Amino acid sequence: MKALVFHGPRDIRYESYPDPSLTIANAVILKVTKCSICGSDLHIYHGDKIGKTDYSAEVPAFCVGHEFIGEVVEVGADVFHFKKGDRVIAAGGSGCGTCDACKSRIGRCSKSNAFGLSTELQGGQAEFVQVPNADSTLMKIPEGVSDDQAVLLTDALATAHFGVSRAEIAPGDRVAIVGLGPIGLLGVELAFVNGASLVFAIDPVDARRKQAAALGAIALHPDEARRAISELTHGRNCDRVFEASGARASIELVPTLLRHGGNASFIGLPQGGTGFPMNQMIYRNLTVRAGIANVTAQWADLIPLLQSGRIKGDGIFSHRMPLSEGTEGYRMFDAREDGVLKIMFDV
């Protein structure tokens, strides 16, 4: 098969790679139809560290990508909910399928792993991929959900829902979204769905601010956010802040936007050198939550919102190209060329 394969920092190649085979009884083989680049894929691309893996060091080549949908072409003996020909969404990672965390979909399985981080769980930016624990990792694409929305459900939309939910937005709340990549923009939609009366959307990129403004948010550059929000709320500031970038400047901005007793939710992956001021948390009674989404646990809430049109996710995929152009896609995505927000690959 052909796949996008990591060979080191800024060295992702479209090349031949061994076809996956069924090595696990509870797995399926998918023929991937669409896949996309996540902002967290750039941490691999840059040679950053994720968990215990340092991608600047020499690691065995592996297929990248954890956002993909496809068609089931082979089914393991211990798979009971899927058959050949099913069109499915794959969660961005998979657990063991048998522990309490997996069964309850609350918390994270101690054996969970994301696709496309190593040879342990090959990624889906490829023509074919093995998906273990298929009955818990996959979902048939629901009626009324487009392919674009299905790809968003693999990670970005689920992560946005997770982060916004943990901010505990109540009707009438004043909310700030810091970082307007795909997850932040989806967070703007979800904040309004959750009843926010005002949504402030903060990002240094003008095009992303304009996209948030089109969704009804008050768009602000980070340099003006603190002053503008104080003025627009008459000094009351925000009840909730959702931070969706992981950048140091974004993290440090969050407490300055919150009212006393406010909630902050973080989902961006920081790359060292970041910190949150404990004195502000304590003296101002701030609630802070952070974490990585359990993707499948978000689907039950999100599917009806998509089917009813209350959230759309329009305009998130700014660029489309065949998987064969993936090397250029990564370069463009990293350089933020041509106003790129998110890239969809057709396989």
C-alpha positions as CSV (number, residue, x, y, z in Angstrom):
1,M,0.0,0.0,0.0
2,K,0.9,3.7,-0.1
3,A,1.1,5.8,3.1
4,L,2.6,8.9,4.7
5,V,5.6,7.6,6.7
6,F,7.6,9.4,9.4
7,H,11.3,9.2,8.9
8,G,12.4,12.0,11.2
9,P,11.7,15.7,11.9
10,R,10.1,17.4,8.8
11,D,10.6,14.2,6.9
12,I,7.2,12.6,6.2
13,R,7.2,10.7,2.9
14,Y,4.5,9.3,0.6
15,E,5.8,5.9,-0.1
16,S,5.2,2.1,-0.2
17,Y,4.6,0.5,3.1
18,P,3.7,-3.1,4.1
19,D,-0.1,-3.8,4.0
20,P,-1.6,-4.3,7.5
21,S,-2.8,-7.8,8.3
22,L,-5.2,-8.9,11.0
23,T,-3.0,-9.7,14.0
24,I,-5.6,-9.2,16.7
25,A,-8.9,-11.1,16.8
26,N,-10.9,-8.0,17.9
27,A,-9.6,-5.8,15.0
28,V,-10.7,-4.9,11.6
29,I,-8.9,-3.7,8.5
30,L,-10.2,-0.5,7.0
31,K,-9.7,0.8,3.5
32,V,-9.2,4.5,4.4
33,T,-11.3,6.9,2.3
34,K,-10.5,10.3,3.9
35,C,-8.0,11.5,6.5
36,S,-6.7,14.7,7.8
37,I,-3.8,16.4,9.6
38,C,-4.3,17.4,13.3
39,G,-2.4,20.2,14.9
40,S,-0.9,17.7,17.3
41,D,0.6,15.9,14.3
42,L,2.9,18.9,14.0
43,H,4.6,18.0,17.3
44,I,5.8,14.8,15.6
45,Y,6.7,16.7,12.5
46,H,8.8,19.2,14.5
47,G,10.6,16.4,16.4
48,D,9.0,17.4,19.7
49,K,8.4,15.1,22.6
50,I,5.0,13.4,23.2
51,G,4.8,11.3,26.3
52,K,8.0,9.3,26.6
53,T,8.9,9.5,22.9
54,D,11.3,12.1,21.6
55,Y,10.7,12.4,17.9
56,S,14.0,14.3,17.4
57,A,15.8,11.0,18.2
58,E,16.0,8.1,15.9
59,V,12.7,6.1,15.9
60,P,11.6,3.3,13.6
61,A,9.6,4.5,10.6
62,F,5.8,4.4,11.0
63,C,2.6,5.5,9.3
64,V,1.3,8.8,10.7
65,G,-2.2,10.1,11.3
66,H,-5.0,9.6,13.8
67,E,-8.0,11.3,12.0
68,F,-9.5,8.9,9.4
69,I,-12.7,7.3,8.2
70,G,-13.1,4.3,5.9
71,E,-14.7,1.1,4.8
72,V,-14.4,-2.2,6.6
73,V,-12.7,-4.8,4.3
74,E,-11.7,-7.5,6.8
75,V,-13.2,-8.5,10.1
76,G,-11.5,-10.3,13.0
77,A,-13.2,-13.3,14.7
78,D,-13.9,-11.3,17.9
79,V,-15.6,-8.4,16.2
80,F,-19.4,-8.4,16.6
81,H,-20.7,-5.0,15.7
82,F,-19.2,-4.5,12.2
83,K,-19.1,-6.3,8.9
84,K,-17.4,-5.9,5.5
85,G,-18.7,-2.9,3.7
86,D,-19.6,-0.8,6.7
87,R,-18.6,2.9,6.4
88,V,-17.1,3.9,9.8
89,I,-15.5,6.6,11.9
90,A,-12.4,5.6,13.9
91,A,-11.7,7.3,17.2
92,G,-8.2,8.9,17.2
93,G,-6.9,6.2,19.5
94,S,-7.8,2.8,21.0
95,G,-7.7,1.1,24.4
96,C,-7.9,-2.5,25.5
97,G,-11.7,-2.7,25.4
98,T,-12.0,-4.7,28.6
99,C,-11.1,-2.5,31.6
100,D,-13.6,-0.3,33.6
101,A,-12.4,2.8,31.8
102,C,-13.1,1.4,28.4
103,K,-16.4,-0.1,29.3
104,S,-17.7,3.0,31.0
105,R,-16.0,5.4,28.6
106,I,-15.1,7.5,31.6
107,G,-11.4,8.2,32.1
108,R,-8.5,6.8,30.0
109,C,-7.5,3.2,29.6
110,S,-4.0,2.5,30.9
111,K,-3.3,0.7,27.6
112,S,-4.7,3.4,25.3
113,N,-2.6,4.7,22.5
114,A,-3.2,7.1,19.6
115,F,-2.9,6.0,16.0
116,G,0.1,7.2,14.2
117,L,2.6,7.8,17.0
118,S,4.7,4.7,16.5
119,T,4.9,1.2,15.0
120,E,2.8,0.1,18.0
121,L,-0.4,1.5,16.4
122,Q,0.1,2.5,12.8
123,G,-1.6,5.6,11.6
124,G,-4.4,6.1,9.2
125,Q,-2.8,8.5,6.7
126,A,-2.5,5.4,4.5
127,E,-4.6,3.3,2.1
128,F,-5.3,0.6,4.8
129,V,-5.0,0.5,8.6
130,Q,-5.7,-2.2,11.2
131,V,-8.0,-0.9,14.0
132,P,-7.9,-2.9,17.2
133,N,-10.7,-3.2,19.7
134,A,-13.0,-2.3,16.8
135,D,-16.3,-2.7,18.6
136,S,-15.3,0.2,21.0
137,T,-13.1,2.2,18.6
138,L,-15.4,2.5,15.6
139,M,-18.8,3.9,14.8
140,K,-20.9,3.5,11.7
141,I,-21.2,6.9,10.0
142,P,-24.7,8.0,11.1
143,E,-27.4,9.1,8.8
144,G,-27.3,12.9,8.3
145,V,-23.6,13.2,9.1
146,S,-21.4,14.2,6.2
147,D,-17.9,12.8,5.5
148,D,-16.3,16.1,6.6
149,Q,-18.2,16.0,9.9
150,A,-17.3,12.3,10.3
151,V,-13.6,13.2,10.0
152,L,-14.1,15.9,12.6
153,L,-15.7,13.4,14.9
154,T,-12.5,11.3,14.9
155,D,-10.8,13.9,17.1
156,A,-11.2,17.7,16.6
157,L,-14.9,18.0,17.3
158,A,-14.8,15.5,20.1
159,T,-11.9,17.3,21.7
160,A,-13.7,20.7,21.4
161,H,-16.8,19.2,23.0
162,F,-14.7,17.7,25.8
163,G,-12.9,21.0,26.5
164,V,-16.0,23.1,26.3
165,S,-18.0,20.7,28.5
166,R,-15.3,20.8,31.2
167,A,-15.5,24.6,31.2
168,E,-19.1,24.0,32.4
169,I,-20.7,26.8,30.4
170,A,-24.1,27.9,31.8
171,P,-26.8,29.8,30.0
172,G,-25.9,33.5,29.9
173,D,-22.2,33.0,30.6
174,R,-19.5,35.2,29.1
175,V,-17.0,32.8,27.4
176,A,-13.5,33.3,25.8
177,I,-12.0,30.8,23.4
178,V,-8.2,31.2,23.2
179,G,-6.7,29.8,20.0
180,L,-8.8,29.6,16.8
181,G,-7.4,26.5,15.1
182,P,-10.1,24.0,14.1
183,I,-10.7,23.0,17.7
184,G,-11.1,26.6,18.9
185,L,-13.5,27.4,16.0
186,L,-15.6,24.4,16.8
187,G,-15.4,25.5,20.4
188,V,-17.0,28.8,19.4
189,E,-20.0,26.9,17.9
190,L,-20.3,24.7,20.9
191,A,-20.1,27.6,23.4
192,F,-23.2,29.2,21.8
193,V,-25.0,25.8,21.8
194,N,-24.3,25.6,25.5
195,G,-26.0,29.0,26.1
196,A,-23.1,31.5,26.1
197,S,-24.4,35.1,25.8
198,L,-21.1,36.4,24.7
199,V,-18.2,34.5,23.1
200,F,-14.8,36.2,22.7
201,A,-12.6,34.6,20.1
202,I,-8.9,35.3,20.5
203,D,-6.1,34.5,18.0
204,P,-3.3,36.4,16.3
205,V,-4.3,35.3,12.8
206,D,-6.7,37.7,11.2
207,A,-8.4,35.2,8.9
208,R,-9.2,32.9,11.8
209,R,-10.6,35.9,13.8
210,K,-12.9,36.7,10.8
211,Q,-14.1,33.1,10.7
212,A,-15.0,33.2,14.4
213,A,-16.7,36.5,13.9
214,A,-18.9,34.9,11.1
215,L,-20.0,32.5,13.8
216,G,-21.2,35.3,16.0
217,A,-18.2,35.7,18.3
218,I,-16.4,39.0,19.2
219,A,-13.0,38.5,17.6
220,L,-10.0,39.9,19.3
221,H,-6.2,39.9,18.8
222,P,-4.4,38.6,21.9
223,D,-2.7,41.9,22.5
224,E,-6.0,43.7,22.9
225,A,-8.0,40.9,24.5
226,R,-7.5,41.7,28.2
227,R,-8.4,45.3,27.9
228,A,-11.3,44.8,25.4
229,I,-13.0,42.1,27.4
230,S,-12.7,44.2,30.6
231,E,-14.3,47.1,28.9
232,L,-17.0,45.1,27.1
233,T,-18.0,43.3,30.3
234,H,-17.8,46.4,32.5
235,G,-14.9,44.8,34.5
236,R,-16.7,41.5,35.1
237,N,-14.5,39.5,32.7
238,C,-15.3,36.0,31.6
239,D,-17.1,33.3,33.5
240,R,-15.4,30.5,31.4
241,V,-12.3,30.3,29.2
242,F,-11.5,27.4,26.8
243,E,-7.8,27.3,25.8
244,A,-7.3,25.3,22.6
245,S,-3.7,26.0,21.4
246,G,-1.1,25.0,24.1
247,A,1.0,28.0,23.2
248,R,2.8,29.6,26.2
249,A,1.3,33.0,25.5
250,S,-2.2,31.6,25.3
251,I,-1.9,29.7,28.5
252,E,-0.6,32.7,30.4
253,L,-3.4,34.9,29.0
254,V,-6.2,32.7,30.4
255,P,-6.2,33.8,34.1
256,T,-6.2,37.4,33.1
257,L,-9.5,37.0,31.3
258,L,-11.4,35.1,34.1
259,R,-13.6,36.6,36.8
260,H,-13.1,35.6,40.4
261,G,-14.5,32.0,40.7
262,G,-14.3,31.4,37.0
263,N,-13.5,28.1,35.2
264,A,-10.7,27.4,32.7
265,S,-10.4,24.4,30.5
266,F,-7.2,23.4,28.7
267,I,-6.7,20.9,25.9
268,G,-3.7,22.2,23.9
269,L,-0.5,20.1,24.2
270,P,2.2,22.3,25.7
271,Q,5.8,21.8,24.7
272,G,7.7,22.8,27.9
273,G,8.3,26.2,29.4
274,T,4.7,26.9,30.2
275,G,3.1,27.4,33.6
276,F,-0.1,28.5,35.2
277,P,0.1,30.8,38.2
278,M,-0.9,28.9,41.3
279,N,-1.3,32.2,43.3
280,Q,-4.1,33.3,40.9
281,M,-5.8,29.9,41.1
282,I,-5.8,30.0,44.9
283,Y,-6.5,33.6,45.7
284,R,-9.1,34.0,43.0
285,N,-10.8,30.6,43.5
286,L,-10.3,29.5,39.9
287,T,-11.3,26.1,38.7
288,V,-8.8,24.6,36.2
289,R,-9.3,21.5,34.2
290,A,-7.0,19.9,31.5
291,G,-6.9,16.7,29.7
292,I,-7.1,14.6,26.6
293,A,-10.6,13.7,25.3
294,N,-12.1,10.2,25.4
295,V,-13.3,10.6,21.8
296,T,-16.0,7.9,21.8
297,A,-17.5,9.2,25.0
298,Q,-18.4,12.5,23.2
299,W,-20.2,11.0,20.2
300,A,-23.6,10.5,21.9
301,D,-23.9,14.2,22.6
302,L,-22.5,15.3,19.3
303,I,-24.4,13.2,16.8
304,P,-27.8,14.7,17.5
305,L,-26.3,18.2,17.3
306,L,-24.9,17.5,13.9
307,Q,-28.0,15.7,12.6
308,S,-30.2,18.6,13.7
309,G,-27.9,21.2,12.2
310,R,-27.2,23.0,15.5
311,I,-23.5,22.6,14.9
312,K,-22.1,22.3,11.4
313,G,-18.3,22.5,11.4
314,D,-18.4,24.4,8.1
315,G,-15.2,25.9,6.7
316,I,-12.9,23.9,8.9
317,F,-11.3,22.1,5.9
318,S,-9.6,24.9,4.1
319,H,-7.6,22.7,1.7
320,R,-8.1,19.3,0.0
321,M,-5.6,17.2,-1.8
322,P,-4.9,13.6,-2.6
323,L,-2.8,11.6,-0.1
324,S,0.0,11.4,-2.7
325,E,0.6,15.2,-2.0
326,G,0.8,14.6,1.7
327,T,4.5,15.6,2.0
328,E,3.6,19.0,0.6
329,G,0.5,19.1,2.7
330,Y,2.5,18.8,5.9
331,R,5.0,21.5,4.7
332,M,2.1,23.9,3.9
333,F,0.3,23.1,7.1
334,D,3.4,23.8,9.2
335,A,4.2,27.0,7.3
336,R,0.5,28.2,7.5
337,E,0.7,29.0,3.9
338,D,-2.3,30.2,1.8
339,G,-4.5,30.7,4.9
340,V,-4.5,26.9,5.7
341,L,-6.6,25.9,8.6
342,K,-7.0,22.2,8.1
343,I,-6.1,19.8,5.3
344,M,-8.3,16.9,4.1
345,F,-6.6,14.1,2.2
346,D,-8.6,11.9,-0.2
347,V,-7.2,8.4,-0.3
